[in-house]
Amino acid sequence: MIDFDEELKKFHPSPEVEDAESTIRTLDVTDMVDLIVHLEERTFTQ
């Protein structure tokens, strides 16, 4: 059986993932929800 406490002690976060997370958070990225809202606003105002 898996001892989850022991497995968590072995866990080390990947530096690449942490770097990617910090980069993604600092970017002003348009996501799908932003695009859909923009398209709906354009549709209803025309």
C-alpha positions as CSV (number, residue, x, y, z in Angstrom):
1,M,0.0,0.0,0.0
2,I,1.2,3.5,-0.7
3,D,2.3,5.6,2.3
4,F,1.2,9.1,1.1
5,D,3.1,10.9,3.9
6,E,6.4,9.2,2.8
7,E,5.7,10.0,-0.8
8,L,5.1,13.7,0.0
9,K,8.4,13.9,1.8
10,K,10.1,12.8,-1.4
11,F,8.3,15.4,-3.5
12,H,10.4,18.2,-5.0
13,P,8.7,20.7,-7.3
14,S,10.1,21.0,-10.8
15,P,11.9,24.3,-11.3
16,E,10.7,24.5,-14.9
17,V,7.1,24.5,-13.7
18,E,7.7,27.1,-11.1
19,D,9.4,29.3,-13.7
20,A,6.5,28.8,-16.1
21,E,3.9,29.7,-13.4
22,S,5.6,32.9,-12.5
23,T,6.0,33.9,-16.2
24,I,2.3,33.1,-17.0
25,R,1.1,35.1,-14.0
26,T,3.0,38.2,-15.1
27,L,1.8,38.1,-18.7
28,D,-1.4,39.9,-19.7
29,V,-2.8,37.0,-21.7
30,T,-6.2,37.0,-23.3
31,D,-8.0,33.8,-22.5
32,M,-11.0,32.2,-24.2
33,V,-13.5,33.8,-21.8
34,D,-12.1,37.3,-22.7
35,L,-12.4,36.5,-26.4
36,I,-16.0,35.3,-26.0
37,V,-17.0,38.3,-24.0
38,H,-15.4,40.6,-26.6
39,L,-17.2,38.8,-29.5
40,E,-20.5,39.0,-27.7
41,E,-20.1,42.8,-27.0
42,R,-19.3,43.3,-30.7
43,T,-22.3,41.3,-31.7
44,F,-24.8,43.1,-29.5
45,T,-23.5,46.6,-30.3
46,Q,-23.8,46.3,-34.1
